[in-house]
Amino acid sequence: MRVPVQHNLPKEEVRRRLRERMPELPAHMPGGAADVTTDWPDEDTMKLSVGAMGQTVHTTVSIEDTQVIVELDLPPMLSFFKPIIAAAVAEKGTKLLAPPKGKD
């Protein structure tokens, strides 16, 4: 599943926000418990693995000039929830990458 999230930030700011906010991810999972691991194979690609409730979702986040592409590899058991997951990723991503208050 591929979810693009538009932004108008410098790439460095996108990387900073992703690095700083990833520890908050488990709080957004059902039950508030998740095993999250991240890896940065290069400066514009983050690999993310989230394990919760017996399921693991592997994710690649690619930082581009005007958007972030979030690609999620959902296990078959979660495929039914694709629209809900895509909407949540888009909403949270948009909030995360919003310009600072008072700036466009």
C-alpha positions as CSV (number, residue, x, y, z in Angstrom):
1,M,0.0,0.0,0.0
2,R,1.4,3.4,-1.0
3,V,0.4,6.7,0.7
4,P,1.9,10.0,-0.5
5,V,2.0,12.9,1.9
6,Q,2.6,16.3,0.5
7,H,4.9,18.8,2.2
8,N,6.7,22.1,1.6
9,L,9.6,21.6,4.0
10,P,13.3,21.2,3.4
11,K,14.3,17.6,3.4
12,E,16.5,18.1,6.5
13,E,13.4,19.3,8.4
14,V,11.4,16.3,7.3
15,R,14.2,14.0,8.5
16,R,14.5,15.8,11.8
17,R,10.7,15.5,12.4
18,L,10.7,11.8,11.5
19,R,13.6,11.0,13.8
20,E,12.2,13.0,16.7
21,R,8.6,11.8,16.5
22,M,9.1,8.0,15.8
23,P,9.3,7.3,19.6
24,E,5.7,8.5,19.9
25,L,4.4,5.9,17.4
26,P,3.5,3.2,20.0
27,A,1.1,5.6,21.7
28,H,-1.0,5.6,18.4
29,M,-1.3,1.8,18.2
30,P,-4.3,-0.1,19.6
31,G,-3.6,-0.9,23.2
32,G,-0.7,1.6,23.2
33,A,1.8,-1.2,22.9
34,A,4.0,-1.8,19.9
35,D,7.5,-2.9,19.1
36,V,9.0,-0.3,16.7
37,T,12.3,-0.5,15.0
38,T,13.8,2.0,12.6
39,D,16.7,2.0,10.3
40,W,18.0,4.7,7.9
41,P,19.7,2.9,4.9
42,D,20.3,6.4,3.4
43,E,19.5,9.9,4.4
44,D,16.2,10.0,2.5
45,T,14.9,6.5,3.3
46,M,13.7,5.2,6.6
47,K,12.8,1.6,7.1
48,L,10.2,1.0,9.9
49,S,8.9,-2.2,11.4
50,V,5.9,-2.1,13.7
51,G,4.8,-5.2,15.6
52,A,1.6,-5.1,17.5
53,M,-1.2,-7.6,18.4
54,G,0.7,-10.5,16.7
55,Q,1.1,-8.7,13.4
56,T,4.1,-6.9,11.9
57,V,3.9,-4.1,9.3
58,H,7.1,-3.3,7.4
59,T,7.2,0.2,6.1
60,T,9.5,2.3,3.9
61,V,9.4,6.0,4.1
62,S,11.0,7.8,1.1
63,I,11.6,11.6,1.5
64,E,11.2,13.5,-1.8
65,D,11.3,17.2,-2.4
66,T,7.6,17.9,-2.2
67,Q,6.2,14.7,-0.7
68,V,6.9,11.7,1.5
69,I,6.0,8.3,0.2
70,V,4.9,5.8,2.8
71,E,4.9,2.3,1.5
72,L,3.3,-0.3,3.9
73,D,3.5,-4.0,3.5
74,L,0.4,-5.2,5.3
75,P,0.0,-8.8,6.4
76,P,-3.1,-10.4,4.9
77,M,-4.9,-10.2,8.2
78,L,-4.7,-6.4,8.1
79,S,-5.6,-5.9,4.4
80,F,-9.2,-5.4,5.3
81,F,-8.2,-2.3,7.2
82,K,-6.3,-0.7,4.2
83,P,-8.6,2.3,3.9
84,I,-8.6,3.0,7.6
85,I,-4.8,2.6,7.8
86,A,-4.2,4.8,4.7
87,A,-6.4,7.6,6.1
88,A,-4.6,7.5,9.5
89,V,-1.2,7.6,7.8
90,A,-2.2,10.5,5.6
91,E,-3.8,12.4,8.5
92,K,-0.9,11.9,10.9
93,G,1.7,12.5,8.2
94,T,0.1,15.8,7.1
95,K,0.1,17.0,10.7
96,L,3.7,15.9,11.2
97,L,4.8,17.7,8.1
98,A,2.7,20.9,8.5
99,P,4.6,24.1,8.2
100,P,5.5,25.8,11.5
101,K,2.8,28.1,12.8
102,G,2.6,31.4,11.0
103,K,4.5,30.0,7.9
104,D,3.4,28.5,4.6
